[in-house]
Amino acid sequence: MESVNLVPYLVVGPVAGILALVYAFLKAGMINKADAGTDRMKEISGYIREGAMAFLGREYRVLAIFVVIVAVLLAFANSGMHDSSWVVGISFVVGATCSALAGFFGMRVATAANVRTAAAARQGLNPALKIAFSGGAVMGMSVVGLATLGLGILFWIYSYLWDFQGQETMTVINTITGFSLGASSIALFARVGGGIYTKAADVGADLVGKVEAGIPED
């Protein structure tokens, strides 16, 4: 039976990922060029950005330990299996890294877009909506771009590491599933940890507004 040349198909994933990341980069540049408002708005935005990035950095340092431990356990558990490999641990680390990078890019753009959305709202709803949607698009396209790029590259490497035929097909597929596990793990912890952080910030803002500024809670 004549073998099928998979090279053209293996290129599609990484190329699509690169295009998505280029689009996200262009959108981020457009947001950064928008008016950030008054000096007071920029000052408050700087505090928010500094706090958010400090939280993210601290969270990622803790998650890095978790990623290393789980990757070693996955590699050990899958070593010597006929339809898998210890390389699944590497897939886990790559997936976790891509997920963390997507979160980092999203946080950077979100903290830049919030003050620019508020500044644009002074001119009307439509300009503010464009910046807000652009900020969300950067996060979305970063997730899609890094996922397809990471999966495409791993699939390409593993397909050459093992002959992508017969029983080896299952080895490639089972090994690459570590990517989705790593990406999902970081997303889960980031979601839960971020929710706790934002709730704490929300309660703090309510207390400051009520006690110091005399603003009613409702």
URWODA-V602131 format. One record per residue. RES is the residue in one small letter. SS is DSSP state (@ for helix, = for strand, . for the rest). OMEGA is omega in whole degrees, 0 to 359 (* if undefined). Layout:
# URWODA-V602131
[[RES	SS	OMEGA] [RES	SS	OMEGA]]
This chain:
# URWODA-V602131
[[m	.	183] [e	.	181] [s	.	181] [v	.	178] [n	.	185] [l	.	185] [v	@	180] [p	@	181] [y	@	181] [l	@	180] [v	@	187] [v	@	183] [g	@	179] [p	@	180] [v	@	178] [a	@	178] [g	@	179] [i	@	179] [l	@	179] [a	@	180] [l	@	176] [v	@	178] [y	@	179] [a	@	179] [f	@	179] [l	@	178] [k	@	179] [a	@	177] [g	@	178] [m	@	179] [i	@	182] [n	@	179] [k	@	181] [a	.	181] [d	.	181] [a	.	175] [g	.	184] [t	.	178] [d	@	179] [r	@	177] [m	@	179] [k	@	180] [e	@	180] [i	@	178] [s	@	178] [g	@	177] [y	@	180] [i	@	181] [r	@	181] [e	@	179] [g	@	181] [a	@	181] [m	@	176] [a	@	177] [f	@	183] [l	@	178] [g	@	179] [r	@	180] [e	@	181] [y	@	177] [r	@	177] [v	@	181] [l	@	179] [a	@	178] [i	@	179] [f	@	182] [v	@	181] [v	@	182] [i	@	181] [v	@	179] [a	@	179] [v	@	179] [l	@	178] [l	@	179] [a	@	180] [f	@	183] [a	@	184] [n	@	180] [s	.	178] [g	.	178] [m	.	185] [h	.	181] [d	.	177] [s	.	183] [s	.	176] [w	.	181] [v	.	177] [v	@	176] [g	@	176] [i	@	177] [s	@	179] [f	@	181] [v	@	180] [v	@	178] [g	@	178] [a	@	179] [t	@	179] [c	@	179] [s	@	179] [a	@	178] [l	@	178] [a	@	177] [g	@	179] [f	@	179] [f	@	180] [g	@	179] [m	@	180] [r	@	183] [v	@	180] [a	@	180] [t	@	174] [a	@	184] [a	@	186] [n	@	181] [v	@	179] [r	@	174] [t	@	178] [a	@	179] [a	@	180] [a	@	180] [a	.	177] [r	.	177] [q	.	179] [g	.	182] [l	@	185] [n	@	177] [p	@	179] [a	@	181] [l	@	179] [k	@	180] [i	@	180] [a	@	179] [f	@	178] [s	@	177] [g	@	177] [g	@	180] [a	@	179] [v	@	179] [m	@	181] [g	@	181] [m	@	175] [s	@	178] [v	@	181] [v	@	182] [g	@	181] [l	@	179] [a	@	182] [t	@	178] [l	@	180] [g	@	179] [l	@	181] [g	@	180] [i	@	179] [l	@	180] [f	@	178] [w	@	181] [i	@	183] [y	@	179] [s	@	176] [y	@	177] [l	@	173] [w	.	174] [d	.	185] [f	.	180] [q	.	174] [g	.	183] [q	.	181] [e	@	177] [t	@	179] [m	@	178] [t	@	179] [v	@	183] [i	@	181] [n	@	181] [t	@	184] [i	@	179] [t	@	176] [g	@	179] [f	@	182] [s	@	177] [l	@	179] [g	@	180] [a	@	181] [s	@	181] [s	@	180] [i	@	179] [a	@	180] [l	@	182] [f	@	179] [a	@	179] [r	@	181] [v	@	179] [g	@	178] [g	@	178] [g	@	178] [i	@	181] [y	@	182] [t	@	178] [k	@	177] [a	@	178] [a	@	180] [d	@	178] [v	@	178] [g	@	179] [a	@	178] [d	@	181] [l	@	179] [v	@	180] [g	@	182] [k	@	187] [v	@	187] [e	.	184] [a	.	180] [g	.	180] [i	.	177] [p	.	183] [e	.	180] [d	.	*]]
